[in-house]
Amino acid sequence: MIWKETDHREGPLFPDAPCVEYTMNRTEWYKASDPNAQSAPEELFVFRPSEPVELAKQFANPEERDARELQGKQAPAVKLGAKDGQVVSLVTFRGKPVLLDFWATWCAPCVESLPAVEKLYSEMADKGLVLLSIDEGEDVETVTKFLAKRKQSWPNYHLTEEIADAFPAHGIPYFVLVDASGKVVYSKEGVDDAGLRAAVARLGPEFVGASETSKPFAKP
């Protein structure tokens, strides 16, 4: 058994002399066993881990796993910054349930989910539900124009390094529901209107009506 490794490189020889180029080809041969042998040593095909291992029955999506692990824990005490420079701590909303919606204007599922999010908020705002959106990876002007066109009725903040480090790695849309005590009761990426509504309904008797699933998402 032989292992062959090849390496091909080409380009300018010196940064200040781009017209002077070079080409390099390299081949390395590594002998793992006698190629003339009738059979290879059995130990070549035996895996001996250095530490105790466990057979994985299923490989989970690491981002999805991390998002679920946030449930049951206290929400990160991050500071949220708006386009006008106003900064507010997530802790200041303690005493009311808070729904965080991580999104972006370039994210089609995020935009398509907005009508359902708006409907849920319109039904539960007078019950005490607070909705805060956090846009990811966008310039202020793009987000401002988008929200002005939609006449969004809840505050929007911008993703910062502090917020990104405090929450699990995730895709968007990503929803985090925090109860009045500051504990995360729902943490999931993707669109799941029924699941989110069920989580809101469990916040207390005044939120029971949230369990009624809204109509299918309508593109704005």
GIVENZI-V11307 format. One record per residue. PSI is psi in degrees with one decimal (999 if undefined). BURIAL is # if it has 16 or more other C-alpha atoms within 10 Angstrom, else .. D_LAST is the distance of its C-alpha to the last C-alpha in Angstrom with 1 decimal. Layout:
psi=(PSI | PSI)
burial=(BURIAL | BURIAL)
d_last=(D_LAST | D_LAST)
//
This chain:
psi=(127.8 | 139.6 | 125.6 | 130.7 | 125.5 | 149.6 | 124.3 | 126.5 | 146.6 | 156.6 | -172.9 | 138.8 | -37.8 | 139.5 | -34.7 | 4.9 | 71.1 | -18.0 | -14.5 | 106.5 | 163.4 | 157.6 | 131.2 | 131.5 | 129.5 | 136.4 | 129.4 | 136.3 | 133.5 | 124.2 | 111.8 | -28.8 | 167.6 | 113.9 | -17.1 | -5.0 | 149.7 | -25.3 | 152.3 | 152.8 | 138.9 | -32.1 | -17.5 | -21.8 | 16.0 | 125.8 | 119.8 | 93.7 | 147.0 | -20.0 | 160.3 | 134.5 | 162.7 | 136.1 | 126.0 | 121.2 | -25.6 | 139.5 | 119.7 | 154.5 | 116.4 | -34.5 | -42.4 | -39.3 | -45.4 | -40.4 | -43.3 | -32.9 | -16.5 | -24.6 | 137.5 | -6.4 | 163.2 | 139.3 | 142.9 | 138.0 | 63.5 | 160.3 | 135.0 | 130.9 | 131.5 | 172.8 | -25.9 | 6.0 | -6.6 | 134.6 | 133.5 | 141.8 | 143.0 | -26.3 | -27.1 | -15.5 | 2.5 | 136.2 | -16.0 | 146.8 | 142.2 | 132.4 | 120.6 | 130.3 | 105.9 | 125.9 | -177.5 | 150.3 | -27.3 | -3.3 | 106.6 | -47.1 | -33.6 | -47.5 | -40.1 | -26.5 | -13.3 | -41.9 | -39.9 | -38.7 | -42.7 | -40.8 | -45.1 | -43.6 | -41.4 | -30.6 | -31.3 | -6.5 | -42.3 | -11.2 | -12.4 | -0.6 | 130.6 | 131.6 | 125.6 | 130.0 | 148.9 | 111.8 | 145.3 | 129.5 | 43.8 | 158.0 | 153.5 | -41.2 | -43.0 | -46.0 | -42.1 | -45.0 | -41.3 | -46.7 | -34.8 | -37.9 | -37.1 | -14.1 | 49.6 | 134.6 | 2.9 | 158.5 | 145.2 | 139.0 | 170.9 | 139.6 | 132.1 | 169.9 | -36.2 | -44.9 | -43.3 | -38.4 | -28.4 | -27.4 | 156.5 | 156.6 | 136.9 | 159.2 | 179.4 | 150.8 | 150.5 | 122.7 | 134.6 | 121.8 | 124.6 | 128.4 | 179.1 | -22.2 | -4.3 | 7.6 | 138.0 | 122.4 | -8.3 | 129.6 | 104.3 | 140.4 | 154.2 | 171.7 | 117.2 | 78.2 | -42.7 | -43.2 | -41.3 | -43.7 | -38.1 | -38.4 | -40.3 | -40.1 | -26.0 | -1.0 | -27.3 | 168.2 | -31.0 | -13.7 | 5.9 | -36.7 | -14.3 | -17.9 | -13.9 | 113.6 | 138.2 | 173.2 | 160.9 | 149.6 | 137.6 | 131.3 | 133.5 | 999)
burial=(. | . | . | . | . | . | . | . | . | . | . | . | . | . | . | . | . | . | . | . | . | . | . | . | . | . | . | . | . | . | . | . | . | . | . | . | . | . | . | . | . | . | . | . | . | . | . | . | . | . | . | . | . | . | . | . | . | . | . | . | . | . | . | # | . | # | # | # | . | # | # | . | . | . | # | # | . | # | . | # | # | . | . | . | . | . | . | . | . | # | . | . | # | . | . | # | # | # | # | # | # | # | # | # | # | . | . | . | # | # | # | # | # | # | # | # | # | . | . | # | # | . | . | # | . | . | . | . | # | # | # | # | # | # | # | # | . | . | . | . | . | . | # | . | . | . | . | . | . | . | . | . | . | . | . | # | # | # | # | # | . | . | # | . | . | . | # | # | . | # | . | # | # | # | # | # | # | # | # | # | . | # | # | # | # | # | # | # | # | . | # | . | # | . | . | # | # | # | # | # | # | # | # | . | . | . | # | # | . | # | # | . | . | . | . | . | # | . | . | .)
d_last=(61.2 | 60.3 | 57.2 | 56.5 | 54.3 | 53.6 | 52.3 | 51.5 | 50.8 | 50.9 | 50.0 | 51.6 | 54.8 | 54.5 | 51.5 | 53.4 | 54.7 | 51.7 | 54.1 | 56.2 | 54.5 | 55.6 | 55.0 | 55.8 | 56.1 | 57.2 | 57.9 | 59.0 | 60.5 | 60.8 | 63.2 | 62.0 | 64.8 | 67.7 | 66.2 | 69.6 | 69.5 | 69.2 | 66.7 | 64.7 | 65.5 | 63.8 | 62.7 | 60.3 | 58.0 | 58.2 | 55.5 | 57.0 | 54.4 | 55.9 | 54.1 | 53.4 | 50.3 | 48.3 | 46.8 | 43.0 | 41.9 | 38.3 | 36.5 | 33.6 | 30.6 | 32.0 | 28.6 | 27.7 | 31.3 | 31.1 | 27.9 | 29.6 | 32.8 | 31.2 | 31.1 | 34.0 | 34.7 | 34.3 | 31.2 | 32.0 | 33.1 | 31.0 | 30.4 | 26.9 | 26.5 | 24.0 | 23.6 | 26.2 | 28.7 | 28.8 | 29.7 | 29.6 | 31.0 | 29.2 | 32.5 | 32.2 | 29.6 | 32.3 | 32.9 | 29.2 | 26.9 | 24.4 | 21.2 | 20.6 | 17.3 | 18.2 | 15.3 | 14.6 | 12.1 | 13.7 | 13.3 | 10.8 | 11.6 | 11.2 | 7.7 | 7.0 | 9.4 | 8.2 | 7.3 | 10.8 | 12.3 | 11.5 | 13.0 | 15.9 | 16.6 | 16.6 | 19.1 | 21.2 | 21.4 | 24.3 | 26.0 | 26.2 | 23.4 | 22.5 | 19.3 | 19.6 | 17.4 | 19.2 | 17.9 | 19.9 | 21.5 | 19.8 | 21.4 | 21.0 | 19.9 | 16.8 | 15.6 | 16.7 | 14.8 | 11.5 | 12.2 | 13.6 | 10.7 | 8.7 | 12.2 | 12.5 | 15.6 | 17.3 | 19.2 | 18.3 | 21.2 | 22.1 | 23.7 | 27.4 | 30.3 | 31.5 | 28.2 | 28.1 | 31.7 | 31.4 | 28.7 | 29.1 | 27.9 | 24.5 | 21.5 | 18.0 | 16.1 | 19.3 | 19.8 | 23.1 | 24.2 | 27.3 | 29.4 | 31.4 | 34.3 | 32.4 | 32.5 | 29.6 | 29.0 | 25.9 | 25.2 | 23.1 | 20.9 | 18.1 | 15.8 | 18.1 | 16.7 | 20.0 | 22.1 | 20.5 | 20.8 | 24.4 | 25.2 | 24.0 | 26.1 | 29.1 | 29.1 | 31.2 | 31.9 | 29.5 | 26.5 | 27.6 | 24.9 | 22.2 | 23.5 | 21.7 | 18.8 | 15.5 | 13.9 | 12.4 | 9.1 | 6.2 | 3.8 | 0.0)
//
